[in-house]
């Protein structure tokens, strides 16, 4: 699936619910589906700055695409990072860098998060894109 197709699927999944409590429950369920991050990566190097909750994000680059694993100590935040992983994991650095994450606004996520969670969401996106930029630059050097 393309990045746009994945985002459209997320929009479809969330459009089944009108009430934001139901959408939060969906986020929580999605968070439960995130493969656990190896405990040895739950260290400061992988901790995302700017999140109220603790969020660890680990990239793995195979020379072609980046696979992300993550965890959080907060269930809603873990659901949020699961959405980002669905969209951006398994993509090339260039794809991640150039992606416009339109699903965030279309499902109303940003508007229905507290200001601190919204800042955390932006920090997660920024960190994923920074990893992609670093791997992209490394590829160009080789």
N, C-alpha and C positions, 0 to 999 in steps of 0.2 A: 504494500500500500504506500502511496505517496504521503508526504507530510500533510498535504491538504485533505486527502481522504481520511487520514487518521483524525484530523481536527474536525472534519464534518461528522464523523462517527461519534465523537465526543459530544458535539452539539446535538446530534440526534438523541443520544442517550439522556442528556440533561433535559431535552425538550419534552420528555415523557412526564415530567413533574412540573407543577405550577408552584408548589409551596417550597420555599427555600429550606425548610426543615427536612423535606424529602431529599432535596439535592445534597444537603449536608450528609445525610445518611448514605447516599450514593458515593460521595467522596470518601466516607469512612470505609465503606465496603471495598472501594478501589484501593485504598491504602493497605488493606489486608492482603491484597494480591501482589504487592511489591515483594520481589524476592529479597530475603534478608541480606543486608550487607555483612560481609565478614567482620566479626568483632575487632579484628586487628586494624581495621580502617576507621573505627569510631574514635578517631584521634583529632587533635586540633588541626592538623594539615588538611583534613577533609571537611571540617566544620564550616558552614556558610556563615559569614559575618552579616549582620543586619537582620537576622531572624530572631523573633522573640523566643521561639522554641529552638531546641537544638536540632539541626538538620545536618546530616553528614551526606556528602555527595562524592562518589568516586567514579572517575572516568577510566575507561580502559580502551586504549587505541591499538588496533591491530595493523595499522599502516594504511587502512582504507576507511574504516568507520569507527565511531566511538560508541561504546556501550556504557551506559550509566547504571550504577546501583546506588541506592540511597536508603536512609532510615531517618526517623524523627522520633522524638519523645512525645509528640502530640499527634493524636489520631487524625485530626483534620489536616494538619500540615503534611502528614504522611500521604494523605489522599491527594493533596495538591501536587506534591512532588511526583506522585505516581502518574498524574496526568502529563506532566512535563516529560517524564521518562517515556511514556507511550508515544509522544509526538517526536522526541528528539533522539532517543536511543536507537542505535543501529544505523545512524546516518553519517554521511561524510562531514568533515569539519566545515566545508564550504556550504553544504545544505543547512547546517545548524546556524552558521553565521548569517545567511541570507533569509532565513525563515521569519516571516511575520506571524506571530502567534495570535491570530485573530479569534481563536476559540475562547480565550480568556474573557474578552468583552462580550462575545455573543452569548455565552452561557450566563453572563451576569456575575461571574466570579469576583472580579475586582470590586464591583459595587456592593457585594454582599459579604465582604471580609472586613474585619476591624482594620483600622489604619496600620497597626503593627503587623498583622498578617499580610496585608496588601504589600507593605514594604518587604516582608519576607519573601513573598512571591516574586517581586521584582529582583530581589537579591539572588534567588534561585536561578531565574532566567539569565541574569547577568553572569553568574558563575558558570553556567553551562556554555554560554557563548564565549566566555573568556577561555575556558578549556579548549573549545573548538578553534579559537584564534591561535592559541599556542601550538596546537597540533598542526594547524594549517601552515603556520610560519616554519615549523620544524620540517614539514614535508617539502616546502620550497627550498630549504637549505640543502636537502639531500639530493 
